[in-house]
Amino acid sequence: MKTTLLTVFACLVPLALLRAELQQVHKVDSQPLLLQVKRLQEALDYLGEPLPAVTAQKLETATKTKGGVKVTRLVQQAL
């Protein structure tokens, strides 16, 4: 009985964590953030799993935007 309950609990905890809202970060330098986003896109392309076109377009818009807080918000919304 204990093993069954432990197994059920172990399966439910990760599901609860998946539904958790990620914390929004605001004070990030935009240049390093955009470089990491570019690396992520390149890696996903290399693996044959590119980002959806809508997401890629939103990230492109973030790249062309001025202002660190706005860029950070756009990147977080896209991803």
C-alpha positions in Angstrom: 0.0 0.0 0.0 2.8 2.4 0.9 4.6 1.6 -2.4 1.4 2.3 -4.4 0.8 5.7 -2.7 4.5 6.6 -3.1 4.3 5.7 -6.8 1.1 7.8 -7.3 2.6 10.7 -5.5 5.9 10.5 -7.5 3.8 10.6 -10.7 1.7 13.6 -9.6 4.4 15.9 -8.4 6.0 16.4 -11.8 2.6 17.1 -13.3 2.0 19.9 -10.7 5.4 21.4 -11.5 4.7 21.5 -15.2 1.7 23.6 -14.5 3.6 26.1 -12.3 3.9 29.6 -13.7 7.5 30.6 -14.5 8.7 33.8 -12.8 9.1 36.8 -15.1 12.5 38.4 -15.0 12.8 42.1 -16.0 16.3 43.4 -15.4 18.4 41.5 -18.0 20.9 42.9 -20.4 19.3 42.5 -23.9 22.5 41.8 -25.9 23.5 38.6 -24.0 19.9 37.4 -23.8 19.5 37.8 -27.6 22.8 36.0 -28.2 21.6 33.1 -26.1 18.2 33.1 -28.0 20.1 33.0 -31.3 22.2 30.0 -30.1 19.0 28.3 -29.0 17.5 28.8 -32.4 20.6 27.6 -34.2 20.8 24.5 -32.0 17.2 23.6 -32.6 17.6 24.1 -36.3 20.7 21.8 -36.3 18.7 19.1 -34.5 16.0 19.3 -37.1 13.4 20.8 -34.6 13.2 24.5 -35.5 11.1 26.9 -33.5 7.6 27.4 -34.9 7.4 30.3 -37.5 5.3 32.4 -35.2 7.8 32.1 -32.3 10.7 32.8 -34.7 9.0 35.9 -35.9 8.3 37.2 -32.4 12.0 36.7 -31.5 13.0 38.5 -34.7 10.8 41.4 -33.5 12.5 41.3 -30.1 15.9 41.5 -31.8 14.9 44.7 -33.6 13.4 46.3 -30.5 15.3 48.9 -28.4 15.1 48.9 -24.6 16.2 46.1 -22.4 13.0 45.6 -20.4 10.8 45.5 -23.5 13.2 43.1 -25.3 13.2 40.8 -22.2 9.4 40.9 -22.1 9.1 40.0 -25.8 11.5 37.1 -25.5 9.7 35.7 -22.5 6.3 36.0 -24.2 7.7 34.3 -27.4 9.2 31.4 -25.5 
